[in-house]
Amino acid sequence: MDPQQWMDSCFYGTVRVGERGQIVIPAEARQMLDIQPGDKLIICKDPKVDGLMVAKVNALQQVVGYLSAMIEQAMKVQQDEEAGEETP
């Protein structure tokens, strides 16, 4: 996917911040990401630029679960390799 296609698939438009600090997530984004009323979202500041990241809490929990499993697997492989090196 070229950069323009990637950008087109990720950009949903712009929003204005209301007087109470609220924003409206564009309908297309809500549909594509299956964001429903009552869903919990996490808001994080981007560490490098003045921007925010919005993600569904359960989606991030899944990512953390996948990463934890990958780390555990990598640690087991490393331990097995180290144990094999110690055996003459």
C-alpha positions as CSV (number, residue, x, y, z in Angstrom):
1,M,0.0,0.0,0.0
2,D,1.5,3.3,-1.0
3,P,1.6,6.2,1.5
4,Q,-1.4,8.0,-0.1
5,Q,-3.6,4.9,0.1
6,W,-2.5,4.3,3.7
7,M,-3.3,7.9,4.6
8,D,-6.7,7.7,2.8
9,S,-7.6,4.6,4.8
10,C,-6.7,6.2,8.1
11,F,-8.0,9.8,7.7
12,Y,-11.6,10.5,8.7
13,G,-11.7,14.3,8.6
14,T,-11.4,17.0,11.2
15,V,-13.5,17.8,14.2
16,R,-14.0,20.9,16.4
17,V,-13.6,20.9,20.2
18,G,-16.8,22.1,21.8
19,E,-17.0,24.5,24.7
20,R,-17.0,21.5,27.2
21,G,-13.9,19.9,25.5
22,Q,-16.0,17.3,23.7
23,I,-15.4,16.1,20.2
24,V,-17.6,14.0,17.9
25,I,-16.0,10.9,16.3
26,P,-16.9,10.9,12.6
27,A,-19.6,8.3,11.8
28,E,-17.4,6.6,9.2
29,A,-14.7,6.1,11.9
30,R,-17.2,4.8,14.4
31,Q,-18.5,2.3,11.8
32,M,-15.1,1.1,10.6
33,L,-13.8,0.7,14.2
34,D,-17.1,-0.6,15.6
35,I,-17.3,2.1,18.3
36,Q,-20.6,1.9,20.0
37,P,-22.3,4.1,22.6
38,G,-20.9,3.1,26.0
39,D,-17.6,1.8,24.7
40,K,-14.6,2.8,26.8
41,L,-11.9,4.7,24.9
42,I,-8.4,5.5,26.1
43,I,-6.9,8.9,25.2
44,C,-3.1,9.2,25.1
45,K,-0.8,12.0,24.2
46,D,1.6,11.2,21.4
47,P,5.1,11.3,22.9
48,K,6.6,13.1,19.9
49,V,4.1,15.5,18.6
50,D,1.2,17.6,20.0
51,G,-1.5,15.1,19.2
52,L,-3.8,12.6,20.8
53,M,-4.4,8.9,20.2
54,V,-7.9,7.5,20.8
55,A,-8.3,3.7,21.0
56,K,-10.9,1.3,22.3
57,V,-9.8,-0.1,25.7
58,N,-10.7,-3.7,24.7
59,A,-8.6,-3.4,21.5
60,L,-5.6,-2.3,23.5
61,Q,-6.1,-5.1,25.9
62,Q,-6.0,-7.6,23.0
63,V,-2.7,-6.0,21.8
64,V,-1.2,-6.2,25.2
65,G,-2.3,-9.9,25.4
66,Y,-0.6,-10.6,22.1
67,L,2.5,-8.8,23.0
68,S,2.7,-10.6,26.4
69,A,2.4,-14.0,24.7
70,M,5.1,-13.1,22.2
71,I,7.4,-11.9,25.0
72,E,6.8,-15.1,27.0
73,Q,7.5,-17.2,23.9
74,A,10.7,-15.3,23.1
75,M,11.9,-15.6,26.7
76,K,11.3,-19.4,26.6
77,V,13.3,-19.8,23.4
78,Q,16.1,-17.7,24.9
79,Q,16.1,-19.8,28.0
80,D,16.1,-23.1,26.0
81,E,19.0,-21.8,23.9
82,E,20.9,-20.8,27.0
83,A,20.2,-24.2,28.6
84,G,21.5,-25.9,25.4
85,E,24.7,-23.9,25.5
86,E,25.4,-24.9,29.1
87,T,25.2,-28.6,28.3
88,P,28.5,-30.0,27.0
